Each structure stands twice: as C-alpha cells, then as structure tokens.
Amino acid sequence: MVEHFFLGSSIFLILLILISLIRVVGGPTVGDRILGGNVVGTKTTVLLLLIGILYEDLGMFVDIAIAYALLNFIATLGATKYFLRRGGVDKMLDDVITRHEDASADASKGGSS
C-alpha cells in the first residue's frame, strides 16, 4: 500500500517536471528559464529520495540527492552570474518594470473613464 503511494507520487512528480520543462524551453525571458531549470532540479532531488524509498535503500539515494541538489544550486548561481555579467538580466528587469508601468498607466486611464 505504501509503495503504491510513493509510486503514484513519483509519477505525479515526473508530470510536474515535464510541465516545468515547458518553461525551461519556451520561457519568454532568461530569468524564467533559469527558474524553470532550478524547479526541475529541485523536483528531481525529491524524486531521487522517493526512488530511494521505493528501492528500500534510502541511505545511498540521500547521498546522491544531496550531491545533485548542490550541483543544481551551483549551476543556478553560475547561470545567473553569467547572465548578469552579460547584461541579459538587467535588460529583462528593465522590460518587466516598463511593462508594469505601462499596465499601471493603462489601468489608471481605464478606471477614470
């Protein structure tokens, strides 16, 4: 009974990973892609732990999950630092702020009419 619960949870987690991969591949901005990659890595870490429970060898899979989580964290920091130096994130932030200001201006015009 417990194995079926963990197996169902693992399958559901795989589906969530696939949904997050859509954001990684088709994300409109670099920040969305970095965040999507981080979400995929986090869900994969949890999936590794669930696999460890299913195989009844949690000790080995905890070590693998910790190493994977560390690599995921370092990769996210490296990608963010790379795009900050390249200027892509600054442009992205400027675009988001501009869109927010435009949306606020449109909302104020629509509300006063």
C-alpha positions as CSV (number, residue, x, y, z in Angstrom):
1,M,0.0,0.0,0.0
2,V,2.8,2.4,0.9
3,E,4.7,1.5,-2.2
4,H,1.7,2.4,-4.4
5,F,1.5,5.8,-2.7
6,F,5.2,6.6,-3.3
7,L,5.0,5.2,-6.9
8,G,2.0,7.5,-7.6
9,S,3.8,10.4,-6.0
10,S,6.8,9.8,-8.2
11,I,4.7,9.6,-11.4
12,F,2.9,12.9,-10.4
13,L,6.3,14.5,-9.8
14,I,7.5,13.4,-13.2
15,L,4.5,15.0,-14.8
16,L,5.3,18.2,-12.8
17,I,8.9,18.1,-14.1
18,L,7.6,17.8,-17.7
19,I,5.4,20.9,-17.2
20,S,8.4,22.8,-15.7
21,L,10.4,21.8,-18.8
22,I,8.0,23.7,-20.9
23,R,9.0,26.9,-19.0
24,V,12.7,26.0,-19.5
25,V,12.4,25.5,-23.3
26,G,9.8,28.2,-24.1
27,G,10.2,30.7,-21.3
28,P,9.9,34.2,-22.6
29,T,12.9,35.5,-20.6
30,V,16.2,34.2,-19.4
31,G,15.0,34.5,-15.8
32,D,12.1,32.2,-16.5
33,R,14.4,29.6,-18.0
34,I,16.8,29.8,-15.0
35,L,14.0,29.5,-12.6
36,G,12.4,26.6,-14.5
37,G,15.7,24.8,-14.5
38,N,16.0,25.3,-10.8
39,V,12.5,23.9,-10.3
40,V,13.3,20.9,-12.4
41,G,16.4,20.3,-10.3
42,T,14.6,20.6,-7.1
43,K,11.8,18.2,-8.2
44,T,14.5,15.7,-9.4
45,T,16.1,15.8,-5.9
46,V,12.8,14.9,-4.3
47,L,12.3,12.2,-7.0
48,L,15.6,10.7,-6.1
49,L,14.5,10.4,-2.5
50,L,11.3,8.8,-3.5
51,I,13.2,6.3,-5.6
52,G,15.4,5.5,-2.6
53,I,12.3,4.8,-0.6
54,L,10.9,2.5,-3.3
55,Y,14.2,0.6,-3.6
56,E,14.5,0.4,0.2
57,D,18.0,1.9,0.1
58,L,17.4,5.4,1.2
59,G,20.9,6.0,2.6
60,M,22.5,5.7,-0.8
61,F,19.9,7.9,-2.5
62,V,20.2,10.6,0.1
63,D,23.9,11.0,-0.7
64,I,23.1,11.2,-4.4
65,A,20.2,13.6,-3.8
66,I,22.5,15.9,-1.7
67,A,25.2,15.9,-4.4
68,Y,22.6,16.6,-7.1
69,A,21.0,19.4,-5.1
70,L,24.4,21.0,-4.6
71,L,25.2,20.8,-8.3
72,N,21.8,22.3,-9.1
73,F,22.4,25.2,-6.8
74,I,25.9,25.9,-8.2
75,A,24.6,25.7,-11.8
76,T,21.8,28.1,-11.0
77,L,24.2,30.6,-9.4
78,G,26.6,30.2,-12.3
79,A,23.9,30.8,-14.9
80,T,22.6,33.8,-13.0
81,K,26.0,35.3,-12.6
82,Y,26.8,34.7,-16.3
83,F,23.6,36.5,-17.5
84,L,24.1,39.3,-15.0
85,R,27.5,40.0,-16.4
86,R,26.2,39.6,-20.0
87,G,23.5,42.2,-19.3
88,G,20.6,40.0,-20.2
89,V,19.1,40.1,-16.7
90,D,19.4,43.9,-16.5
91,K,17.5,44.2,-19.8
92,M,15.0,41.7,-18.6
93,L,14.4,43.7,-15.4
94,D,14.0,46.9,-17.3
95,D,11.5,45.3,-19.6
96,V,9.4,44.0,-16.7
97,I,9.4,47.4,-15.0
98,T,8.4,49.1,-18.2
99,R,5.6,46.6,-18.8
100,H,4.4,47.1,-15.2
101,E,4.5,50.9,-15.5
102,D,2.6,50.6,-18.8
103,A,0.0,48.3,-17.3
104,S,-0.4,50.7,-14.3
105,A,-0.9,53.7,-16.6
106,D,-3.5,51.8,-18.7
107,A,-5.3,50.7,-15.6
108,S,-5.5,54.3,-14.3
109,K,-6.7,55.6,-17.6
110,G,-9.4,52.9,-17.8
111,G,-10.5,53.5,-14.2
112,S,-11.1,57.2,-14.6
113,S,-13.2,57.0,-17.8
